[in-house]
Amino acid sequence: MVVAATLAVPMSTEEEFAAFTIPPAPAATLWVLTDTTETALARETWEEAGLQVADLRDMRYGGRFTTCRPSSDGQGAGYVREHIDWYCCTVPEGLVPSNQDGEVEQFCLMDAGQLLSAMQRGEFTTEAALILADVMQLA
């Protein structure tokens, strides 16, 4: 099972609704047997954004989707099936995300129009685009 801690963030006004964190892919990891939802979410939120869950506001479960695709593992013979659980929250003003493990390309604040344009240009992975489309109620 995979848990995603992508933080799609509604800001204080509708015009600022978009994403404070713009990862190239959802923050995700294999869920180990000793993990709870809370420990996996806390670990991934720290690794991908350098943020503590306790410092975030209005954390809510966003949903789950499954992806299936070929993988480069096994000299191109691999196949990946992931169940991605994702969450949405508000990053309070003054907190600045900072990737800890090298898996996030960048963080930036975009308004809804900028975010939609970036999505249309293909600047996000499929998983990130699906999550952001859901947050923006485009799906």
Chimera marker file (.cmm) of the C-alpha trace (Angstrom):
<marker_set name="trace">
<marker id="1" x="0.000" y="0.000" z="0.000" r="1" g="1" b="0" radius="0.5"/>
<marker id="2" x="1.239" y="3.510" z="-0.746" r="1" g="1" b="0" radius="0.5"/>
<marker id="3" x="0.401" y="6.657" z="1.142" r="1" g="1" b="0" radius="0.5"/>
<marker id="4" x="0.721" y="10.032" z="-0.510" r="1" g="1" b="0" radius="0.5"/>
<marker id="5" x="1.264" y="13.174" z="1.479" r="1" g="1" b="0" radius="0.5"/>
<marker id="6" x="0.935" y="15.634" z="-1.340" r="1" g="1" b="0" radius="0.5"/>
<marker id="7" x="-0.174" y="18.923" z="0.152" r="1" g="1" b="0" radius="0.5"/>
<marker id="8" x="-2.634" y="20.635" z="-2.127" r="1" g="1" b="0" radius="0.5"/>
<marker id="9" x="-3.319" y="23.784" z="-0.213" r="1" g="1" b="0" radius="0.5"/>
<marker id="10" x="-6.294" y="26.116" z="-0.281" r="1" g="1" b="0" radius="0.5"/>
<marker id="11" x="-4.911" y="29.474" z="0.824" r="1" g="1" b="0" radius="0.5"/>
<marker id="12" x="-6.816" y="32.265" z="2.542" r="1" g="1" b="0" radius="0.5"/>
<marker id="13" x="-8.779" y="33.568" z="-0.437" r="1" g="1" b="0" radius="0.5"/>
<marker id="14" x="-10.452" y="31.863" z="-3.352" r="1" g="1" b="0" radius="0.5"/>
<marker id="15" x="-8.054" y="33.582" z="-5.756" r="1" g="1" b="0" radius="0.5"/>
<marker id="16" x="-5.129" y="31.976" z="-3.940" r="1" g="1" b="0" radius="0.5"/>
<marker id="17" x="-6.700" y="28.524" z="-4.050" r="1" g="1" b="0" radius="0.5"/>
<marker id="18" x="-4.136" y="26.320" z="-5.625" r="1" g="1" b="0" radius="0.5"/>
<marker id="19" x="-1.082" y="24.543" z="-4.438" r="1" g="1" b="0" radius="0.5"/>
<marker id="20" x="1.514" y="25.856" z="-2.056" r="1" g="1" b="0" radius="0.5"/>
<marker id="21" x="3.543" y="22.737" z="-2.631" r="1" g="1" b="0" radius="0.5"/>
<marker id="22" x="4.164" y="21.806" z="-6.225" r="1" g="1" b="0" radius="0.5"/>
<marker id="23" x="5.821" y="18.407" z="-6.222" r="1" g="1" b="0" radius="0.5"/>
<marker id="24" x="6.644" y="16.633" z="-9.442" r="1" g="1" b="0" radius="0.5"/>
<marker id="25" x="4.887" y="13.598" z="-7.962" r="1" g="1" b="0" radius="0.5"/>
<marker id="26" x="2.877" y="12.802" z="-4.884" r="1" g="1" b="0" radius="0.5"/>
<marker id="27" x="4.999" y="12.164" z="-1.856" r="1" g="1" b="0" radius="0.5"/>
<marker id="28" x="4.776" y="8.436" z="-1.511" r="1" g="1" b="0" radius="0.5"/>
<marker id="29" x="6.401" y="5.422" z="0.005" r="1" g="1" b="0" radius="0.5"/>
<marker id="30" x="5.703" y="1.787" z="0.529" r="1" g="1" b="0" radius="0.5"/>
<marker id="31" x="3.675" y="1.413" z="3.660" r="1" g="1" b="0" radius="0.5"/>
<marker id="32" x="5.485" y="-0.937" z="6.029" r="1" g="1" b="0" radius="0.5"/>
<marker id="33" x="3.518" y="-3.293" z="8.264" r="1" g="1" b="0" radius="0.5"/>
<marker id="34" x="4.339" y="-1.311" z="11.410" r="1" g="1" b="0" radius="0.5"/>
<marker id="35" x="3.037" y="1.965" z="9.931" r="1" g="1" b="0" radius="0.5"/>
<marker id="36" x="-0.257" y="3.504" z="10.815" r="1" g="1" b="0" radius="0.5"/>
<marker id="37" x="-1.876" y="6.047" z="8.533" r="1" g="1" b="0" radius="0.5"/>
<marker id="38" x="-0.710" y="8.750" z="10.943" r="1" g="1" b="0" radius="0.5"/>
<marker id="39" x="2.942" y="7.621" z="11.083" r="1" g="1" b="0" radius="0.5"/>
<marker id="40" x="3.157" y="7.229" z="7.295" r="1" g="1" b="0" radius="0.5"/>
<marker id="41" x="1.575" y="10.663" z="6.748" r="1" g="1" b="0" radius="0.5"/>
<marker id="42" x="3.909" y="12.289" z="9.298" r="1" g="1" b="0" radius="0.5"/>
<marker id="43" x="7.015" y="10.655" z="7.789" r="1" g="1" b="0" radius="0.5"/>
<marker id="44" x="6.128" y="11.545" z="4.208" r="1" g="1" b="0" radius="0.5"/>
<marker id="45" x="5.084" y="15.098" z="5.074" r="1" g="1" b="0" radius="0.5"/>
<marker id="46" x="8.494" y="15.596" z="6.683" r="1" g="1" b="0" radius="0.5"/>
<marker id="47" x="10.497" y="13.876" z="3.924" r="1" g="1" b="0" radius="0.5"/>
<marker id="48" x="8.769" y="15.629" z="1.035" r="1" g="1" b="0" radius="0.5"/>
<marker id="49" x="8.067" y="19.056" z="2.535" r="1" g="1" b="0" radius="0.5"/>
<marker id="50" x="10.078" y="19.348" z="5.774" r="1" g="1" b="0" radius="0.5"/>
<marker id="51" x="6.849" y="20.099" z="7.624" r="1" g="1" b="0" radius="0.5"/>
<marker id="52" x="5.334" y="18.643" z="10.784" r="1" g="1" b="0" radius="0.5"/>
<marker id="53" x="1.714" y="17.500" z="10.508" r="1" g="1" b="0" radius="0.5"/>
<marker id="54" x="0.944" y="19.203" z="13.847" r="1" g="1" b="0" radius="0.5"/>
<marker id="55" x="1.869" y="22.583" z="12.314" r="1" g="1" b="0" radius="0.5"/>
<marker id="56" x="-0.569" y="22.224" z="9.406" r="1" g="1" b="0" radius="0.5"/>
<marker id="57" x="-4.211" y="23.277" z="9.493" r="1" g="1" b="0" radius="0.5"/>
<marker id="58" x="-7.365" y="21.540" z="8.387" r="1" g="1" b="0" radius="0.5"/>
<marker id="59" x="-5.711" y="18.249" z="7.420" r="1" g="1" b="0" radius="0.5"/>
<marker id="60" x="-8.237" y="16.022" z="5.699" r="1" g="1" b="0" radius="0.5"/>
<marker id="61" x="-8.201" y="12.804" z="3.760" r="1" g="1" b="0" radius="0.5"/>
<marker id="62" x="-8.600" y="13.614" z="0.075" r="1" g="1" b="0" radius="0.5"/>
<marker id="63" x="-9.161" y="10.195" z="-1.398" r="1" g="1" b="0" radius="0.5"/>
<marker id="64" x="-7.575" y="7.198" z="-3.023" r="1" g="1" b="0" radius="0.5"/>
<marker id="65" x="-6.840" y="6.236" z="-6.582" r="1" g="1" b="0" radius="0.5"/>
<marker id="66" x="-4.952" y="3.389" z="-8.188" r="1" g="1" b="0" radius="0.5"/>
<marker id="67" x="-2.373" y="3.659" z="-10.941" r="1" g="1" b="0" radius="0.5"/>
<marker id="68" x="-1.001" y="0.844" z="-13.088" r="1" g="1" b="0" radius="0.5"/>
<marker id="69" x="1.903" y="1.346" z="-15.443" r="1" g="1" b="0" radius="0.5"/>
<marker id="70" x="5.077" y="-0.240" z="-16.817" r="1" g="1" b="0" radius="0.5"/>
<marker id="71" x="8.237" y="0.321" z="-14.791" r="1" g="1" b="0" radius="0.5"/>
<marker id="72" x="11.899" y="0.468" z="-15.743" r="1" g="1" b="0" radius="0.5"/>
<marker id="73" x="12.652" y="-2.074" z="-12.989" r="1" g="1" b="0" radius="0.5"/>
<marker id="74" x="13.818" y="-5.467" z="-14.192" r="1" g="1" b="0" radius="0.5"/>
<marker id="75" x="15.363" y="-4.070" z="-17.355" r="1" g="1" b="0" radius="0.5"/>
<marker id="76" x="12.025" y="-2.726" z="-18.498" r="1" g="1" b="0" radius="0.5"/>
<marker id="77" x="10.041" y="-5.835" z="-17.577" r="1" g="1" b="0" radius="0.5"/>
<marker id="78" x="8.588" y="-4.344" z="-14.392" r="1" g="1" b="0" radius="0.5"/>
<marker id="79" x="5.043" y="-3.227" z="-13.709" r="1" g="1" b="0" radius="0.5"/>
<marker id="80" x="3.814" y="-0.956" z="-10.905" r="1" g="1" b="0" radius="0.5"/>
<marker id="81" x="0.369" y="-0.960" z="-9.331" r="1" g="1" b="0" radius="0.5"/>
<marker id="82" x="-0.023" y="1.693" z="-6.635" r="1" g="1" b="0" radius="0.5"/>
<marker id="83" x="-2.882" y="2.628" z="-4.340" r="1" g="1" b="0" radius="0.5"/>
<marker id="84" x="-2.340" y="6.302" z="-3.579" r="1" g="1" b="0" radius="0.5"/>
<marker id="85" x="-4.040" y="7.830" z="-0.556" r="1" g="1" b="0" radius="0.5"/>
<marker id="86" x="-3.716" y="11.615" z="-0.512" r="1" g="1" b="0" radius="0.5"/>
<marker id="87" x="-4.408" y="14.382" z="1.954" r="1" g="1" b="0" radius="0.5"/>
<marker id="88" x="-5.180" y="18.070" z="1.738" r="1" g="1" b="0" radius="0.5"/>
<marker id="89" x="-4.340" y="20.778" z="4.279" r="1" g="1" b="0" radius="0.5"/>
<marker id="90" x="-3.490" y="24.443" z="4.713" r="1" g="1" b="0" radius="0.5"/>
<marker id="91" x="0.113" y="25.483" z="5.269" r="1" g="1" b="0" radius="0.5"/>
<marker id="92" x="-0.017" y="28.447" z="7.647" r="1" g="1" b="0" radius="0.5"/>
<marker id="93" x="1.591" y="31.692" z="6.541" r="1" g="1" b="0" radius="0.5"/>
<marker id="94" x="5.246" y="31.777" z="7.509" r="1" g="1" b="0" radius="0.5"/>
<marker id="95" x="5.863" y="28.039" z="7.124" r="1" g="1" b="0" radius="0.5"/>
<marker id="96" x="8.019" y="27.321" z="4.105" r="1" g="1" b="0" radius="0.5"/>
<marker id="97" x="8.229" y="23.778" z="2.746" r="1" g="1" b="0" radius="0.5"/>
<marker id="98" x="11.686" y="22.388" z="2.105" r="1" g="1" b="0" radius="0.5"/>
<marker id="99" x="12.215" y="18.957" z="0.580" r="1" g="1" b="0" radius="0.5"/>
<marker id="100" x="14.337" y="16.661" z="2.732" r="1" g="1" b="0" radius="0.5"/>
<marker id="101" x="14.932" y="13.661" z="0.462" r="1" g="1" b="0" radius="0.5"/>
<marker id="102" x="15.431" y="15.054" z="-3.041" r="1" g="1" b="0" radius="0.5"/>
<marker id="103" x="12.136" y="13.732" z="-4.432" r="1" g="1" b="0" radius="0.5"/>
<marker id="104" x="10.438" y="17.132" z="-4.864" r="1" g="1" b="0" radius="0.5"/>
<marker id="105" x="11.541" y="19.401" z="-7.683" r="1" g="1" b="0" radius="0.5"/>
<marker id="106" x="10.153" y="22.676" z="-6.330" r="1" g="1" b="0" radius="0.5"/>
<marker id="107" x="7.622" y="24.479" z="-4.166" r="1" g="1" b="0" radius="0.5"/>
<marker id="108" x="5.858" y="27.609" z="-5.335" r="1" g="1" b="0" radius="0.5"/>
<marker id="109" x="2.667" y="29.523" z="-4.745" r="1" g="1" b="0" radius="0.5"/>
<marker id="110" x="0.337" y="29.749" z="-7.742" r="1" g="1" b="0" radius="0.5"/>
<marker id="111" x="-3.132" y="31.116" z="-8.147" r="1" g="1" b="0" radius="0.5"/>
<marker id="112" x="-5.755" y="28.818" z="-9.660" r="1" g="1" b="0" radius="0.5"/>
<marker id="113" x="-5.183" y="30.125" z="-13.227" r="1" g="1" b="0" radius="0.5"/>
<marker id="114" x="-1.421" y="29.619" z="-13.051" r="1" g="1" b="0" radius="0.5"/>
<marker id="115" x="-1.891" y="26.133" z="-11.636" r="1" g="1" b="0" radius="0.5"/>
<marker id="116" x="-4.343" y="25.158" z="-14.369" r="1" g="1" b="0" radius="0.5"/>
<marker id="117" x="-1.981" y="26.476" z="-17.067" r="1" g="1" b="0" radius="0.5"/>
<marker id="118" x="0.938" y="24.504" z="-15.574" r="1" g="1" b="0" radius="0.5"/>
<marker id="119" x="-1.228" y="21.380" z="-15.526" r="1" g="1" b="0" radius="0.5"/>
<marker id="120" x="-2.215" y="21.917" z="-19.170" r="1" g="1" b="0" radius="0.5"/>
<marker id="121" x="1.461" y="22.252" z="-20.110" r="1" g="1" b="0" radius="0.5"/>
<marker id="122" x="2.152" y="18.861" z="-18.516" r="1" g="1" b="0" radius="0.5"/>
<marker id="123" x="4.390" y="20.214" z="-15.761" r="1" g="1" b="0" radius="0.5"/>
<marker id="124" x="3.150" y="17.616" z="-13.240" r="1" g="1" b="0" radius="0.5"/>
<marker id="125" x="3.250" y="13.867" z="-13.087" r="1" g="1" b="0" radius="0.5"/>
<marker id="126" x="-0.011" y="12.103" z="-13.803" r="1" g="1" b="0" radius="0.5"/>
<marker id="127" x="-0.496" y="11.371" z="-10.099" r="1" g="1" b="0" radius="0.5"/>
<marker id="128" x="0.067" y="14.982" z="-9.014" r="1" g="1" b="0" radius="0.5"/>
<marker id="129" x="-2.203" y="16.281" z="-11.786" r="1" g="1" b="0" radius="0.5"/>
<marker id="130" x="-4.992" y="13.891" z="-10.739" r="1" g="1" b="0" radius="0.5"/>
<marker id="131" x="-4.760" y="15.053" z="-7.130" r="1" g="1" b="0" radius="0.5"/>
<marker id="132" x="-4.667" y="18.730" z="-8.044" r="1" g="1" b="0" radius="0.5"/>
<marker id="133" x="-7.595" y="18.324" z="-10.468" r="1" g="1" b="0" radius="0.5"/>
<marker id="134" x="-9.607" y="16.758" z="-7.660" r="1" g="1" b="0" radius="0.5"/>
<marker id="135" x="-8.683" y="19.521" z="-5.205" r="1" g="1" b="0" radius="0.5"/>
<marker id="136" x="-9.660" y="22.146" z="-7.779" r="1" g="1" b="0" radius="0.5"/>
<marker id="137" x="-12.872" y="20.199" z="-8.481" r="1" g="1" b="0" radius="0.5"/>
<marker id="138" x="-11.983" y="19.774" z="-12.159" r="1" g="1" b="0" radius="0.5"/>
<marker id="139" x="-12.620" y="16.039" z="-12.200" r="1" g="1" b="0" radius="0.5"/>
<link id1="1" id2="2" r="1" g="1" b="0" radius="0.2"/>
<link id1="2" id2="3" r="1" g="1" b="0" radius="0.2"/>
<link id1="3" id2="4" r="1" g="1" b="0" radius="0.2"/>
<link id1="4" id2="5" r="1" g="1" b="0" radius="0.2"/>
<link id1="5" id2="6" r="1" g="1" b="0" radius="0.2"/>
<link id1="6" id2="7" r="1" g="1" b="0" radius="0.2"/>
<link id1="7" id2="8" r="1" g="1" b="0" radius="0.2"/>
<link id1="8" id2="9" r="1" g="1" b="0" radius="0.2"/>
<link id1="9" id2="10" r="1" g="1" b="0" radius="0.2"/>
<link id1="10" id2="11" r="1" g="1" b="0" radius="0.2"/>
<link id1="11" id2="12" r="1" g="1" b="0" radius="0.2"/>
<link id1="12" id2="13" r="1" g="1" b="0" radius="0.2"/>
<link id1="13" id2="14" r="1" g="1" b="0" radius="0.2"/>
<link id1="14" id2="15" r="1" g="1" b="0" radius="0.2"/>
<link id1="15" id2="16" r="1" g="1" b="0" radius="0.2"/>
<link id1="16" id2="17" r="1" g="1" b="0" radius="0.2"/>
<link id1="17" id2="18" r="1" g="1" b="0" radius="0.2"/>
<link id1="18" id2="19" r="1" g="1" b="0" radius="0.2"/>
<link id1="19" id2="20" r="1" g="1" b="0" radius="0.2"/>
<link id1="20" id2="21" r="1" g="1" b="0" radius="0.2"/>
<link id1="21" id2="22" r="1" g="1" b="0" radius="0.2"/>
<link id1="22" id2="23" r="1" g="1" b="0" radius="0.2"/>
<link id1="23" id2="24" r="1" g="1" b="0" radius="0.2"/>
<link id1="24" id2="25" r="1" g="1" b="0" radius="0.2"/>
<link id1="25" id2="26" r="1" g="1" b="0" radius="0.2"/>
<link id1="26" id2="27" r="1" g="1" b="0" radius="0.2"/>
<link id1="27" id2="28" r="1" g="1" b="0" radius="0.2"/>
<link id1="28" id2="29" r="1" g="1" b="0" radius="0.2"/>
<link id1="29" id2="30" r="1" g="1" b="0" radius="0.2"/>
<link id1="30" id2="31" r="1" g="1" b="0" radius="0.2"/>
<link id1="31" id2="32" r="1" g="1" b="0" radius="0.2"/>
<link id1="32" id2="33" r="1" g="1" b="0" radius="0.2"/>
<link id1="33" id2="34" r="1" g="1" b="0" radius="0.2"/>
<link id1="34" id2="35" r="1" g="1" b="0" radius="0.2"/>
<link id1="35" id2="36" r="1" g="1" b="0" radius="0.2"/>
<link id1="36" id2="37" r="1" g="1" b="0" radius="0.2"/>
<link id1="37" id2="38" r="1" g="1" b="0" radius="0.2"/>
<link id1="38" id2="39" r="1" g="1" b="0" radius="0.2"/>
<link id1="39" id2="40" r="1" g="1" b="0" radius="0.2"/>
<link id1="40" id2="41" r="1" g="1" b="0" radius="0.2"/>
<link id1="41" id2="42" r="1" g="1" b="0" radius="0.2"/>
<link id1="42" id2="43" r="1" g="1" b="0" radius="0.2"/>
<link id1="43" id2="44" r="1" g="1" b="0" radius="0.2"/>
<link id1="44" id2="45" r="1" g="1" b="0" radius="0.2"/>
<link id1="45" id2="46" r="1" g="1" b="0" radius="0.2"/>
<link id1="46" id2="47" r="1" g="1" b="0" radius="0.2"/>
<link id1="47" id2="48" r="1" g="1" b="0" radius="0.2"/>
<link id1="48" id2="49" r="1" g="1" b="0" radius="0.2"/>
<link id1="49" id2="50" r="1" g="1" b="0" radius="0.2"/>
<link id1="50" id2="51" r="1" g="1" b="0" radius="0.2"/>
<link id1="51" id2="52" r="1" g="1" b="0" radius="0.2"/>
<link id1="52" id2="53" r="1" g="1" b="0" radius="0.2"/>
<link id1="53" id2="54" r="1" g="1" b="0" radius="0.2"/>
<link id1="54" id2="55" r="1" g="1" b="0" radius="0.2"/>
<link id1="55" id2="56" r="1" g="1" b="0" radius="0.2"/>
<link id1="56" id2="57" r="1" g="1" b="0" radius="0.2"/>
<link id1="57" id2="58" r="1" g="1" b="0" radius="0.2"/>
<link id1="58" id2="59" r="1" g="1" b="0" radius="0.2"/>
<link id1="59" id2="60" r="1" g="1" b="0" radius="0.2"/>
<link id1="60" id2="61" r="1" g="1" b="0" radius="0.2"/>
<link id1="61" id2="62" r="1" g="1" b="0" radius="0.2"/>
<link id1="62" id2="63" r="1" g="1" b="0" radius="0.2"/>
<link id1="63" id2="64" r="1" g="1" b="0" radius="0.2"/>
<link id1="64" id2="65" r="1" g="1" b="0" radius="0.2"/>
<link id1="65" id2="66" r="1" g="1" b="0" radius="0.2"/>
<link id1="66" id2="67" r="1" g="1" b="0" radius="0.2"/>
<link id1="67" id2="68" r="1" g="1" b="0" radius="0.2"/>
<link id1="68" id2="69" r="1" g="1" b="0" radius="0.2"/>
<link id1="69" id2="70" r="1" g="1" b="0" radius="0.2"/>
<link id1="70" id2="71" r="1" g="1" b="0" radius="0.2"/>
<link id1="71" id2="72" r="1" g="1" b="0" radius="0.2"/>
<link id1="72" id2="73" r="1" g="1" b="0" radius="0.2"/>
<link id1="73" id2="74" r="1" g="1" b="0" radius="0.2"/>
<link id1="74" id2="75" r="1" g="1" b="0" radius="0.2"/>
<link id1="75" id2="76" r="1" g="1" b="0" radius="0.2"/>
<link id1="76" id2="77" r="1" g="1" b="0" radius="0.2"/>
<link id1="77" id2="78" r="1" g="1" b="0" radius="0.2"/>
<link id1="78" id2="79" r="1" g="1" b="0" radius="0.2"/>
<link id1="79" id2="80" r="1" g="1" b="0" radius="0.2"/>
<link id1="80" id2="81" r="1" g="1" b="0" radius="0.2"/>
<link id1="81" id2="82" r="1" g="1" b="0" radius="0.2"/>
<link id1="82" id2="83" r="1" g="1" b="0" radius="0.2"/>
<link id1="83" id2="84" r="1" g="1" b="0" radius="0.2"/>
<link id1="84" id2="85" r="1" g="1" b="0" radius="0.2"/>
<link id1="85" id2="86" r="1" g="1" b="0" radius="0.2"/>
<link id1="86" id2="87" r="1" g="1" b="0" radius="0.2"/>
<link id1="87" id2="88" r="1" g="1" b="0" radius="0.2"/>
<link id1="88" id2="89" r="1" g="1" b="0" radius="0.2"/>
<link id1="89" id2="90" r="1" g="1" b="0" radius="0.2"/>
<link id1="90" id2="91" r="1" g="1" b="0" radius="0.2"/>
<link id1="91" id2="92" r="1" g="1" b="0" radius="0.2"/>
<link id1="92" id2="93" r="1" g="1" b="0" radius="0.2"/>
<link id1="93" id2="94" r="1" g="1" b="0" radius="0.2"/>
<link id1="94" id2="95" r="1" g="1" b="0" radius="0.2"/>
<link id1="95" id2="96" r="1" g="1" b="0" radius="0.2"/>
<link id1="96" id2="97" r="1" g="1" b="0" radius="0.2"/>
<link id1="97" id2="98" r="1" g="1" b="0" radius="0.2"/>
<link id1="98" id2="99" r="1" g="1" b="0" radius="0.2"/>
<link id1="99" id2="100" r="1" g="1" b="0" radius="0.2"/>
<link id1="100" id2="101" r="1" g="1" b="0" radius="0.2"/>
<link id1="101" id2="102" r="1" g="1" b="0" radius="0.2"/>
<link id1="102" id2="103" r="1" g="1" b="0" radius="0.2"/>
<link id1="103" id2="104" r="1" g="1" b="0" radius="0.2"/>
<link id1="104" id2="105" r="1" g="1" b="0" radius="0.2"/>
<link id1="105" id2="106" r="1" g="1" b="0" radius="0.2"/>
<link id1="106" id2="107" r="1" g="1" b="0" radius="0.2"/>
<link id1="107" id2="108" r="1" g="1" b="0" radius="0.2"/>
<link id1="108" id2="109" r="1" g="1" b="0" radius="0.2"/>
<link id1="109" id2="110" r="1" g="1" b="0" radius="0.2"/>
<link id1="110" id2="111" r="1" g="1" b="0" radius="0.2"/>
<link id1="111" id2="112" r="1" g="1" b="0" radius="0.2"/>
<link id1="112" id2="113" r="1" g="1" b="0" radius="0.2"/>
<link id1="113" id2="114" r="1" g="1" b="0" radius="0.2"/>
<link id1="114" id2="115" r="1" g="1" b="0" radius="0.2"/>
<link id1="115" id2="116" r="1" g="1" b="0" radius="0.2"/>
<link id1="116" id2="117" r="1" g="1" b="0" radius="0.2"/>
<link id1="117" id2="118" r="1" g="1" b="0" radius="0.2"/>
<link id1="118" id2="119" r="1" g="1" b="0" radius="0.2"/>
<link id1="119" id2="120" r="1" g="1" b="0" radius="0.2"/>
<link id1="120" id2="121" r="1" g="1" b="0" radius="0.2"/>
<link id1="121" id2="122" r="1" g="1" b="0" radius="0.2"/>
<link id1="122" id2="123" r="1" g="1" b="0" radius="0.2"/>
<link id1="123" id2="124" r="1" g="1" b="0" radius="0.2"/>
<link id1="124" id2="125" r="1" g="1" b="0" radius="0.2"/>
<link id1="125" id2="126" r="1" g="1" b="0" radius="0.2"/>
<link id1="126" id2="127" r="1" g="1" b="0" radius="0.2"/>
<link id1="127" id2="128" r="1" g="1" b="0" radius="0.2"/>
<link id1="128" id2="129" r="1" g="1" b="0" radius="0.2"/>
<link id1="129" id2="130" r="1" g="1" b="0" radius="0.2"/>
<link id1="130" id2="131" r="1" g="1" b="0" radius="0.2"/>
<link id1="131" id2="132" r="1" g="1" b="0" radius="0.2"/>
<link id1="132" id2="133" r="1" g="1" b="0" radius="0.2"/>
<link id1="133" id2="134" r="1" g="1" b="0" radius="0.2"/>
<link id1="134" id2="135" r="1" g="1" b="0" radius="0.2"/>
<link id1="135" id2="136" r="1" g="1" b="0" radius="0.2"/>
<link id1="136" id2="137" r="1" g="1" b="0" radius="0.2"/>
<link id1="137" id2="138" r="1" g="1" b="0" radius="0.2"/>
<link id1="138" id2="139" r="1" g="1" b="0" radius="0.2"/>
</marker_set>
